[in-house]
Amino acid sequence: KKVEAFTVEAGAAEMDIKNKIINFKDKVFARSLSGEKLEADSLYWKSNEKLSVGEGNIKLAQGDNLAEADRLKGDINFDAYTMDENVMLLVKLKGKEGK
């Protein structure tokens, strides 16, 4: 599977190019080309392990679904992840419309 492209805005970032690690801090806003949005106080990416960890005031929007939590850990594309502490999910179920 190919890696999704993201645009990330943050107040600060620490980068370790050799080890493929980026630590974004101070109000992080990430957007994917497919429309997913992530907000967090900090976001840690370790590319060679395909790992992402978000900390503080997490808001993740994927399509019609919204998730909020204090911590998120998952793959670098946010296809599979776990959320911890104060988790809230808003999931829109799609089904057949009544006639």
Secondary structure, 3 states (H helix, E strand, C coil): CCCCCEEEECCEEEEECCCCEEEEEEEEEEEECCCCEEEEEEEEEEHHHCEEEEEEEEEEEECCEEEEEEEEEEECCCCCEEEECCCEEECCCCCCCCC
